[in-house]
Amino acid sequence: MEPGPGTRLEVHIEKLVHGGLGLARHEGRVILVGYVLPEEIVRVRITGTRAGLLWAEPEEILAAGEGRMAPPCPYFGRCGGCRLQHAQYSLQLEIKRAILLETLRRIGRFTPPVEPAVVSGPAWEYRNRVQFHLAGGRIGFFEADSQRLCPIEQCMIASPRINEALAALRAVAAGAGWPRWVRNVEVFTDGEQIQVNVTAGEGRRGPVRELLQKLGEKLPGLAGGALNYTVGEHTYRVGSRSFFQVNRFLIRDLVSCALQNAQGETAVDLYAGVGLFSLPLAQRFARVVAVESSASAAADLAHNAAQAGLPVEVQRMDALAYLAGLKSVPDFVLADPPRSGLGPAVVRELVRLGPPRITLVSCEPATLARDLAQLLEAGYRLERLALVDLFPQSHHIEAVAALVRGGS
């Protein structure tokens, strides 16, 4: 008889899988449970069935696994942001490495011929961008797998500057300064200035300006528009609607990892954003084309290239449309797609063109595995694989995969 909701079981955690969930088995059925570690014995309570799997929550750790630690954040287990604070950081890295490899084998159906390098940095106070939610005059994050608010006073993975902004936001919220139509507030910092973006409906520009003015009285350094973010020798204008990497300690390392050995005549930067990779590519290649569909990001990208005096050709269009119209073969293609990955159509165009080198920067192992499998089947070889831990304490994984055409 299948265990129903409320059933309590004693299980052995075999490993952690994508999402930071522990995998256990009961009479042949797979059970997924959060906030556990490999090799632990845990008493769990079944909470439901989804996608043919049993889901559970831990009630008691009967035998703790090696590397377990007391999570330092008082909101851990309620806030949905972090899933791995109960693991020592060295163990977190090993868990993510194992999940990346397992995902490539299970979904991509291939075993990487190279061991992934692991690039890491400080495990706390690393985020330069955070989105807060507001409800009933309180501010915080959503609880895990829900829309319930977990009010917070500080976030241990956010930069000190963001926590300063959080204190100001809480003060304004406590003073009934946020009307009910404000649901989300995003905070972005370059380390000195603060950019605050309020999610608002049509016709709210005036009230939003008033709110930001009130916030500015409590928050020195509040910027009125875009921020200038410096990475290495390049400075990037990042508008309020443009994406930028969130780990302030590892952005430069991510760029170095992605562009290692990249040089030649022509390069294409797909999903280029504000030009994080485009600008350093323009120092290595005679011609760089940066493809970005977002109007805000493309405008920032053009500005950043012009300010740097680098000849980057900006194409504001969809990556698939650009590749479909491309006749010449670039020497190098870099792609940093969203979580949905490249997708079969973009992969087909890349295979048609056959650039000698392709590097994928991915924030989703499952779609990376799918895309890599198709490129490997078409004759590419995985030359280098790296896990760049942009998201310590969370289950999220960033990976860089460098491919070359042909070879053994």
N, C-alpha and C positions, 0 to 999 in steps of 0.2 A: 504494500500500500504506500502510495506516494506521500511523503511528509507534507502536511498542509501548513498554512500560516499559523504561527504560534508554537509549532513543534520545536522542541529543543533537542539538539544533537551534539555529540562530542566528535570533533573532526580533526583530521591532520591536514595542515596546509602544505600542499606540495610545492607551490611556487606562486609568484605574483605574475599576473597577466596584464594586458593593456588596460589602462584605467586605474592601475594601482590596486587591483582587486586580488585577494587571495583565492586560489583555486583548491577546492577540496572535493571529495567524492563520498557518496553514501549510496550503497547498493547499486553502483553503476551510474548514478545520477551525479552530474556536475553541480557543485555548489559554489557560488561566488560570494565572497564576504570581504568587507572593507576593514581597514585599520589593523591588519594582521601582517605577519612576516613569514617567510618560508620556514618550514620545519616546526612550526608551532602547533601545539595541541590546544584547541579552543572549543569552549562551549558556545554554540551559536543558537540563535532563534530564527527560524525560517520566517521571512516576511512576505514571500510571494513567488510566483513563477513568471518568467518572462523569456521569450525566445527559446522555450524548451529547457531553460536552465532554472535551477533553484537559487533564489537570492536570500541572503541572510545577514544578520548583524551580530557582531560578537558580544557576548555577555560576560565571559570570563576567560582570561588567558590562563590555561591550566599548566602549560609548560612554555615559557618564553623562548623565542628564538635568539640566536646570537646576533648582537647588534641592536637589540631593542633598547630604547631610551625613553625617559619621561619627556613628552612633548612640552616645550617651554611656553607655547602660546596658550593662554587661557581659553581661547575660542576653538581650539583644535577639536575636531569631532562634531562641532556644530556648524562652523563656517565651512562653506563648500570649496574654499580656495585651495587649501593644502590637504594632501592625502598621505604624506609620508613623514611627517614630523616625528613619528614614533620610531624611526629608523635613523641610526647614525649616518652621517652624510656619506662616508665611504661605502656603506651598504646601499644607500640610495643609488649611487652611481653604478654599482654592480647590478642592482635590480633593473635599472633602466637599460643597461647594456644587454642583459639577458632577455628583456622584453623586446628590444629592437631586433635581436638575432632571431628570437622565436617567431616574431611577426613576419620577418622576411621568409623564414622557412615555411610557415603555415599558410600565409596568403600568397606570397610570391613563388612558393614551391622551389626555392633554391637556397643553397647554403653559401653565404658569402665566402669568396676565396681568400679574403683578407680579414684580419682581426680589426674591429673598430677601435680607433684611437678615442680616448676620452679627454675632453677639454672641459675644465671646470674652473670656478672662481669662488669668491666669498658666497656662503650659503644663506646669508641674511642681508636684509636692507638693500636688495639688488634691484627692485622694480622701479622704473622711472615713469611708469604709467599705470594707473589703477582706476577702475570704474566702481563707484560707490552707488548704493541704492538708498532711497529715502522712503520712509513710511511713518506717518503719525508723528512727525517732528523728530524721528530718530534716523540715524545714518549707519550703514554697515554693508555687509555682504549677504547674499542669499545663503540659507542653510543648504547643506548637501542635498542635491536632487529635489529641490523644492523652490517655491517662490516666497517662502517665509523669511522675514528679515532677521538676521543675526546682528544686533547692534554692537558696534565695537568702539573702543577708545583709541586704539592704535593697531597698526598692522606690522608684524615683525619682518615681513619680507619686502615691505615698501621702504623707499629711501627716507631718510630723516626729513627731507624737504616735503615729501608727500604727507608725512605724519603731522608736520606743521600745518599743512593745508587742511588735513582732517580735523585738527583741533579748531581751526577757524570755521570750517563747515558745521561742526557740531555746535559751536557757539551761535552761529546764525540760525541753525535749525531750532535750537532750544529757545531762541527768542521769537519763535513763530515767523521767522523770516522767509521760510520756503513755502510757497503756496502748494496746494494739493496736486496741481498739475505737474510739478517737478517730481520725476520718478528716479532719474539717473543723473549722476554728476561724474564726469570723467576728469581726472587730474593728471597732467603731464608736466614733467620738470626736466630742465636741462642741467639741473644741479644748483642753479641760482634762481632763475625765473620760474614762475608757475603759470601753466595754462589751464584754465578751468572751462570745461565744455558742459553746458546744461542741455539735457534733452527736453525739448519743448515743442508744443504744437504750433500751428499757423497763428500768426497774429500775436505772438508772445515776445517779439524782439524788444519792445519797450520794457516790459516787466523783467526780462532777462538782464537787460542792461542795469536796471535798478538793483537787482539782486547781486550782480557782480560788483557794482559800486559799493554796496553794503559789505560784501565779502572783502573787497580791497582795503577797507578801513581796518580790518583785522589781520590781513595777510600781506605783508610787504613783499614786493617782487611779483605781484600779480600782473601778468602780461595781457595786453589788449588784443593780441593776435597771435601770429606764428612765433615759435621759438627757434633759436639758432642752436643746433646741437652739434658739438664738435666731436669727431671721431678721428683720432690720429691727426693727420695734416689737413683734413677736409672738414668744412663746416656745412651743415645741412639745414636749410629752412624747412621746418615741419609745421604745416598749417593744422588748424584744429580738426580738419577732416582727413588728414593724411596719416597713414600708418608708419610707425617706426618701431624698431626692436625694443623690447622692454627691459633687458638686462643691462644695466649701466656699466657693469664690470666686464662683460664679455662681447660687446658689439665689435670691437676691433679684432678680437680673436676669431670671431665668426667670419669676418671679412677675410682675414689671413688664411683661414682654413679653406674657405670656398674658392679663393683665387690662387691657391698654391700651384706653381708651375704654369699658370695661364699666361700665354703671350702669343703674339702673332700679328696678322694684318687686320683681321676683322673679328669683332665679337658682338654678340646679341645678348642683351640682358632682358629676359622676359619677366613680367610682373615686377617691374623695376622700382615701384614706389617712388620715393623722393630721390633715389639715386645712390643709395648706400653702397651698392656694388658698381654702379655705372661710373662713378668718378674715379675710383682706383683702377678700373678696367681701362679707362681712357689714358692712363699713364703707361699702360702695357701694350695697347693695340693702336694701330694707325687710325682705325675707324671703329666706333662703338655706336650701336643702335640700341636705345633704351625704349622698351615697349611697356606702356602703362595705360590702362583703360580709365582710371579715376581722373576726373578733371582737376581736382585739388592736388593730388599727388603729382600729376604730369606738370602742372604749373610750378610746383615747388621744385621738381626735377630740372626743368628748364632754367629756372632761376639759379639753382645750385651749380649747374654746369657753367652757366655764364659767369657767375661770381668767381668760380675757380679757374676760368679761362681755359676750359677743357672742351674739345670739339665732340660733344655728345649729341647725336641726332635723336631727338625725342619724337616718338610715334605714339600719339594718344589713340590707342585702339586696342581691341581685344587680341590676345596673344595668338589665338587660332587664326583669326583673319589676317594678321600680319604674316604668319608662317605660310598660310595658303597662297599668299601673293608673292612670296619670296622665290626668286629664281637662282640667285647665286648662293654658294655654300659658305657660311661663315666658318672661321677656324675654331671658334669656341662659342658655346651657348651656355649661359647660366640661367637657371630658372628657379625662382623662389615663389611657388604658387601658394594659394590659400590651402586650408585643410583638405579641400576636395581634390587637391593634387592636379597633375596635368590633365588627366583623362585620356581615353583612347584616341580621340580625334587629334589632340595636340601631339601625342606620341607618334601617331601615323605620319604627321607632317614632318616631325623631326627625323623619323626613319627615312622618309622620302628624300629629305635634304642630305642626310648623312654627314653632319659635321664631325670632324675628327675627334673632338672632345665635347662632352656635355657634363655639366655639374648641376646636380639637383640639391636645393636646400629645402628641407621638409620639416614641418611641424606636426606631421601625422604619419606614424609608421605604417599604418594599414594602406593608405593611398600611395605612399612611397614604395611599398612592396609590390603593389599592382603595377605601377608605372615602370619600376625597374625590371620586373619580370618581362614586360613587353619589349623593353629596350634590349635586354639580354638575349631574348629569343630572336631579335632582329640582327644580332651580330655584334652588339657592344659587349665590352668586358668591364667589370667593376674593378677599377684600379685602386680606389681608396675609399674608405668609409670612416666616418667620425661621428661621435655623439658629442654635441656641444650642449652642455647642461645649462640652458638659459632659464630653466624654471625649477631651481632647487626647492625642496619641500613639497612640490606638487608632482603629479603623475605625468605631466606633459614632457614630451621628448622632442628635441630638435636634432636632426641628423643632416650630414652633408655626405653625398655620394658622388664620387668622380668617376666618370666612365670614359673609355677610349674605344674607338671603333676598331674592330678586328682584333687580331692577336690571339694567343692561346688562352 
